Amino acid sequence: MELIDYSHVEIRQDEQIVLRDVSLRIGPGELVYLLGRVGSGKSSLIKTFYGELPVYSGEATFLGYDMRTIRRRQIPYLRRKIGVVFQDFQLLSDRSVEDNLMFVLKATGWKNKKLMHNHILSILEQVGMEDKAYKMPYHLSGGEQQRVVIARALLNTPDVILADEPTGNLDPETGREIMELLYSISKAGMTVIMSTHNPTWPQMFPGRKLLFAGGEVRESE
């Protein structure tokens, strides 16, 4: 079963056509790169996946939801199935790493504090941050903060990880470490969709490549 099925989709932002005639299918366990220059529509496509931008025309199904007709009250339930990794981290600066993750669990209905604590430590261990749970975000390096963001994305065992330029604010070596982590997550069976304008990542960590140019999206070899 396809997790994402878009057919002849048009996407607009502020009445401007950003992407036209987008057709793509993405299944479970795929690593998919969205490649193109800044402003080519990569982030706009990602925003339609989690209901931030509407799909203007065509047919668009994401995780079983019709993105043409999805209601506002349904969007929080859709977003619980998605983990999002942002370029600029978006961690709460006044809370420790554990409290950042605790905030997400509480917001998604978790109640038992011991279970929550143990779950958080388990997820932090997956991303190599188990000894930093007590740290404040501003005491962490950029790479460490991005590992926490990936942990946050994994908390509720999502169907898809959406990573929007996840290495954009990192130096090359730290970026490679973050790519190794995302690649290992995809190899474990999770779908990872990642926008980047770094052409070396698909060479080092192979996956499907979708090229964005001239308002269109096409598959690359």
C-alpha positions as a Markdown table, in Angstrom:
| # | Residue | x | y | z |
|---|---|---|---|---|
| 1 | Met | 0.0 | 0.0 | 0.0 |
| 2 | Glu | 1.3 | 3.4 | -0.9 |
| 3 | Leu | 1.7 | 5.9 | 1.9 |
| 4 | Ile | 1.7 | 8.8 | -0.5 |
| 5 | Asp | -0.2 | 9.0 | -3.8 |
| 6 | Tyr | -0.3 | 12.3 | -5.6 |
| 7 | Ser | -1.7 | 12.6 | -9.1 |
| 8 | His | -1.6 | 15.7 | -11.3 |
| 9 | Val | -1.4 | 17.9 | -8.2 |
| 10 | Glu | -1.1 | 21.7 | -8.3 |
| 11 | Ile | 0.3 | 23.6 | -5.3 |
| 12 | Arg | 0.0 | 27.3 | -4.8 |
| 13 | Gln | 1.4 | 29.8 | -2.3 |
| 14 | Asp | -0.2 | 33.2 | -2.0 |
| 15 | Glu | -2.0 | 32.5 | -5.3 |
| 16 | Gln | 1.3 | 31.9 | -7.1 |
| 17 | Ile | 1.7 | 28.4 | -8.7 |
| 18 | Val | 4.7 | 26.8 | -7.0 |
| 19 | Leu | 4.4 | 23.3 | -8.5 |
| 20 | Arg | 2.2 | 21.9 | -11.2 |
| 21 | Asp | 1.2 | 18.4 | -12.4 |
| 22 | Val | 3.0 | 16.6 | -9.6 |
| 23 | Ser | 2.5 | 12.9 | -9.7 |
| 24 | Leu | 4.3 | 10.6 | -7.2 |
| 25 | Arg | 3.9 | 7.5 | -5.2 |
| 26 | Ile | 5.9 | 6.7 | -2.1 |
| 27 | Gly | 5.7 | 3.4 | -0.3 |
| 28 | Pro | 6.7 | 2.1 | 3.2 |
| 29 | Gly | 10.4 | 2.0 | 4.0 |
| 30 | Glu | 11.6 | 4.3 | 1.2 |
| 31 | Leu | 14.3 | 7.0 | 1.5 |
| 32 | Val | 13.3 | 9.8 | -0.9 |
| 33 | Tyr | 15.4 | 12.9 | -1.6 |
| 34 | Leu | 13.7 | 16.1 | -2.8 |
| 35 | Leu | 16.5 | 17.8 | -4.7 |
| 36 | Gly | 16.6 | 21.3 | -6.1 |
| 37 | Arg | 17.6 | 24.9 | -5.5 |
| 38 | Val | 16.2 | 27.1 | -2.7 |
| 39 | Gly | 12.7 | 28.2 | -3.8 |
| 40 | Ser | 12.1 | 25.3 | -6.2 |
| 41 | Gly | 9.1 | 24.0 | -4.2 |
| 42 | Lys | 10.6 | 21.3 | -2.0 |
| 43 | Ser | 9.4 | 22.8 | 1.3 |
| 44 | Ser | 6.0 | 23.6 | -0.3 |
| 45 | Leu | 5.4 | 19.9 | -1.2 |
| 46 | Ile | 6.4 | 18.9 | 2.3 |
| 47 | Lys | 4.0 | 21.4 | 3.8 |
| 48 | Thr | 1.1 | 19.8 | 1.8 |
| 49 | Phe | 2.0 | 16.5 | 3.5 |
| 50 | Tyr | 1.2 | 17.8 | 7.0 |
| 51 | Gly | -1.6 | 20.1 | 6.0 |
| 52 | Glu | 0.2 | 23.4 | 6.3 |
| 53 | Leu | -0.4 | 24.2 | 2.6 |
| 54 | Pro | -3.6 | 23.1 | 0.7 |
| 55 | Val | -3.5 | 21.0 | -2.4 |
| 56 | Tyr | -5.1 | 23.2 | -5.1 |
| 57 | Ser | -6.1 | 20.6 | -7.7 |
| 58 | Gly | -5.5 | 17.0 | -8.6 |
| 59 | Glu | -5.7 | 13.9 | -6.4 |
| 60 | Ala | -3.7 | 13.7 | -3.2 |
| 61 | Thr | -3.7 | 11.0 | -0.6 |
| 62 | Phe | -1.3 | 11.0 | 2.4 |
| 63 | Leu | -1.4 | 8.3 | 5.1 |
| 64 | Gly | -5.0 | 7.5 | 4.1 |
| 65 | Tyr | -6.2 | 11.1 | 4.3 |
| 66 | Asp | -7.5 | 12.9 | 1.2 |
| 67 | Met | -5.5 | 16.1 | 1.3 |
| 68 | Arg | -8.0 | 17.9 | -1.0 |
| 69 | Thr | -10.9 | 17.5 | 1.4 |
| 70 | Ile | -9.2 | 17.0 | 4.8 |
| 71 | Arg | -10.9 | 19.0 | 7.6 |
| 72 | Arg | -9.0 | 21.2 | 10.0 |
| 73 | Arg | -10.0 | 19.1 | 13.0 |
| 74 | Gln | -8.5 | 16.0 | 11.3 |
| 75 | Ile | -5.0 | 17.6 | 10.8 |
| 76 | Pro | -3.8 | 17.0 | 14.4 |
| 77 | Tyr | -4.6 | 13.3 | 14.0 |
| 78 | Leu | -2.7 | 13.2 | 10.7 |
| 79 | Arg | 0.3 | 15.0 | 12.3 |
| 80 | Arg | 0.5 | 12.3 | 15.0 |
| 81 | Lys | 1.5 | 9.9 | 12.3 |
| 82 | Ile | 4.3 | 12.1 | 11.1 |
| 83 | Gly | 7.7 | 13.0 | 12.5 |
| 84 | Val | 9.1 | 16.4 | 11.3 |
| 85 | Val | 12.8 | 17.4 | 11.4 |
| 86 | Phe | 13.3 | 21.1 | 10.9 |
| 87 | Gln | 16.5 | 22.8 | 9.7 |
| 88 | Asp | 16.3 | 25.3 | 12.6 |
| 89 | Phe | 15.6 | 22.7 | 15.3 |
| 90 | Gln | 12.6 | 24.5 | 16.9 |
| 91 | Leu | 13.4 | 23.2 | 20.4 |
| 92 | Leu | 11.9 | 25.0 | 23.5 |
| 93 | Ser | 14.9 | 26.9 | 24.8 |
| 94 | Asp | 13.6 | 27.2 | 28.4 |
| 95 | Arg | 13.3 | 23.4 | 28.9 |
| 96 | Ser | 15.7 | 20.5 | 29.2 |
| 97 | Val | 16.0 | 17.9 | 26.5 |
| 98 | Glu | 13.9 | 15.5 | 28.4 |
| 99 | Asp | 11.3 | 18.2 | 29.1 |
| 100 | Asn | 11.1 | 19.1 | 25.4 |
| 101 | Leu | 10.3 | 15.5 | 24.6 |
| 102 | Met | 8.0 | 15.2 | 27.6 |
| 103 | Phe | 6.0 | 18.1 | 26.3 |
| 104 | Val | 5.3 | 16.2 | 23.0 |
| 105 | Leu | 4.3 | 13.1 | 24.8 |
| 106 | Lys | 1.8 | 15.0 | 27.0 |
| 107 | Ala | 0.4 | 16.8 | 24.0 |
| 108 | Thr | -0.3 | 13.4 | 22.3 |
| 109 | Gly | -2.1 | 11.8 | 25.2 |
| 110 | Trp | 0.6 | 10.0 | 27.3 |
| 111 | Lys | -0.2 | 10.0 | 31.1 |
| 112 | Asn | 2.2 | 7.6 | 33.0 |
| 113 | Lys | 5.3 | 9.6 | 34.0 |
| 114 | Lys | 7.5 | 6.6 | 34.5 |
| 115 | Leu | 6.6 | 5.1 | 31.1 |
| 116 | Met | 7.2 | 8.5 | 29.5 |
| 117 | His | 10.6 | 8.9 | 31.2 |
| 118 | Asn | 11.7 | 5.4 | 30.1 |
| 119 | His | 10.4 | 5.9 | 26.6 |
| 120 | Ile | 12.3 | 9.1 | 26.3 |
| 121 | Leu | 15.6 | 7.6 | 27.5 |
| 122 | Ser | 15.1 | 4.7 | 25.0 |
| 123 | Ile | 14.6 | 7.1 | 22.1 |
| 124 | Leu | 17.5 | 9.3 | 23.1 |
| 125 | Glu | 19.7 | 6.1 | 23.2 |
| 126 | Gln | 18.7 | 5.4 | 19.6 |
| 127 | Val | 20.1 | 8.8 | 18.5 |
| 128 | Gly | 23.2 | 8.7 | 20.8 |
| 129 | Met | 21.9 | 11.3 | 23.2 |
| 130 | Glu | 21.1 | 9.2 | 26.3 |
| 131 | Asp | 23.5 | 11.1 | 28.5 |
| 132 | Lys | 22.2 | 14.5 | 27.5 |
| 133 | Ala | 18.6 | 14.3 | 28.8 |
| 134 | Tyr | 19.2 | 16.9 | 31.5 |
| 135 | Lys | 20.9 | 19.4 | 29.2 |
| 136 | Met | 19.4 | 22.7 | 28.0 |
| 137 | Pro | 19.3 | 23.1 | 24.2 |
| 138 | Tyr | 21.7 | 26.1 | 24.4 |
| 139 | His | 24.3 | 23.9 | 26.0 |
| 140 | Leu | 24.2 | 21.5 | 23.0 |
| 141 | Ser | 26.1 | 21.8 | 19.7 |
| 142 | Gly | 24.1 | 22.1 | 16.4 |
| 143 | Gly | 24.5 | 18.4 | 15.7 |
| 144 | Glu | 23.4 | 17.4 | 19.2 |
| 145 | Gln | 20.3 | 19.6 | 18.9 |
| 146 | Gln | 19.4 | 18.0 | 15.6 |
| 147 | Arg | 19.8 | 14.6 | 17.2 |
| 148 | Val | 17.2 | 15.7 | 19.8 |
| 149 | Val | 14.9 | 16.9 | 17.0 |
| 150 | Ile | 15.2 | 13.5 | 15.4 |
| 151 | Ala | 14.4 | 11.9 | 18.7 |
| 152 | Arg | 11.3 | 14.1 | 19.0 |
| 153 | Ala | 10.3 | 13.1 | 15.5 |
| 154 | Leu | 10.5 | 9.4 | 16.5 |
| 155 | Leu | 8.6 | 9.7 | 19.8 |
| 156 | Asn | 5.3 | 8.4 | 18.7 |
| 157 | Thr | 6.5 | 5.8 | 16.1 |
| 158 | Pro | 5.4 | 7.8 | 13.0 |
| 159 | Asp | 4.7 | 6.3 | 9.6 |
| 160 | Val | 6.8 | 8.9 | 7.9 |
| 161 | Ile | 9.7 | 11.2 | 8.8 |
| 162 | Leu | 9.7 | 14.5 | 6.9 |
| 163 | Ala | 13.1 | 16.2 | 7.1 |
| 164 | Asp | 13.3 | 19.7 | 5.6 |
| 165 | Glu | 17.0 | 20.6 | 5.0 |
| 166 | Pro | 18.0 | 18.8 | 8.2 |
| 167 | Thr | 21.8 | 19.4 | 7.6 |
| 168 | Gly | 21.4 | 23.0 | 6.3 |
| 169 | Asn | 22.7 | 24.6 | 9.4 |
| 170 | Leu | 25.4 | 22.1 | 10.2 |
| 171 | Asp | 29.1 | 21.8 | 9.2 |
| 172 | Pro | 29.9 | 19.1 | 6.7 |
| 173 | Glu | 31.2 | 16.5 | 9.2 |
| 174 | Thr | 28.2 | 17.0 | 11.6 |
| 175 | Gly | 25.8 | 16.9 | 8.6 |
| 176 | Arg | 27.3 | 13.6 | 7.6 |
| 177 | Glu | 26.7 | 12.2 | 11.1 |
| 178 | Ile | 23.0 | 13.3 | 10.9 |
| 179 | Met | 22.7 | 11.7 | 7.5 |
| 180 | Glu | 24.1 | 8.5 | 8.8 |
| 181 | Leu | 21.4 | 8.5 | 11.6 |
| 182 | Leu | 18.6 | 9.3 | 9.1 |
| 183 | Tyr | 19.9 | 6.6 | 6.8 |
| 184 | Ser | 19.9 | 4.0 | 9.5 |
| 185 | Ile | 16.3 | 5.0 | 10.5 |
| 186 | Ser | 15.2 | 4.4 | 6.9 |
| 187 | Lys | 17.1 | 1.1 | 6.7 |
| 188 | Ala | 15.2 | 0.0 | 9.8 |
| 189 | Gly | 12.0 | 0.2 | 7.8 |
| 190 | Met | 10.7 | 3.8 | 8.3 |
| 191 | Thr | 9.9 | 6.0 | 5.3 |
| 192 | Val | 12.1 | 9.1 | 5.3 |
| 193 | Ile | 11.5 | 12.0 | 2.9 |
| 194 | Met | 14.2 | 14.6 | 2.9 |
| 195 | Ser | 14.6 | 17.9 | 1.1 |
| 196 | Thr | 18.2 | 19.0 | 0.4 |
| 197 | His | 20.2 | 21.1 | -2.0 |
| 198 | Asn | 23.3 | 19.0 | -1.1 |
| 199 | Pro | 23.9 | 16.7 | -4.1 |
| 200 | Thr | 26.5 | 14.6 | -2.2 |
| 201 | Trp | 24.1 | 13.0 | 0.2 |
| 202 | Pro | 22.3 | 10.7 | -2.3 |
| 203 | Gln | 25.7 | 9.6 | -3.5 |
| 204 | Met | 26.8 | 8.6 | 0.0 |
| 205 | Phe | 23.4 | 7.4 | 1.2 |
| 206 | Pro | 21.5 | 6.0 | -1.8 |
| 207 | Gly | 17.8 | 6.5 | -2.1 |
| 208 | Arg | 15.1 | 7.7 | -4.6 |
| 209 | Lys | 15.7 | 11.1 | -6.1 |
| 210 | Leu | 13.0 | 13.6 | -7.1 |
| 211 | Leu | 14.3 | 16.7 | -8.9 |
| 212 | Phe | 12.5 | 20.1 | -8.5 |
| 213 | Ala | 13.0 | 22.6 | -11.3 |
| 214 | Gly | 10.9 | 25.0 | -13.3 |
| 215 | Gly | 7.8 | 24.3 | -11.2 |
| 216 | Glu | 7.9 | 20.6 | -11.9 |
| 217 | Val | 9.0 | 17.4 | -10.2 |
| 218 | Arg | 10.6 | 14.5 | -12.0 |
| 219 | Glu | 12.2 | 11.2 | -11.0 |
| 220 | Ser | 15.9 | 11.0 | -11.4 |
| 221 | Glu | 18.0 | 7.9 | -12.0 |
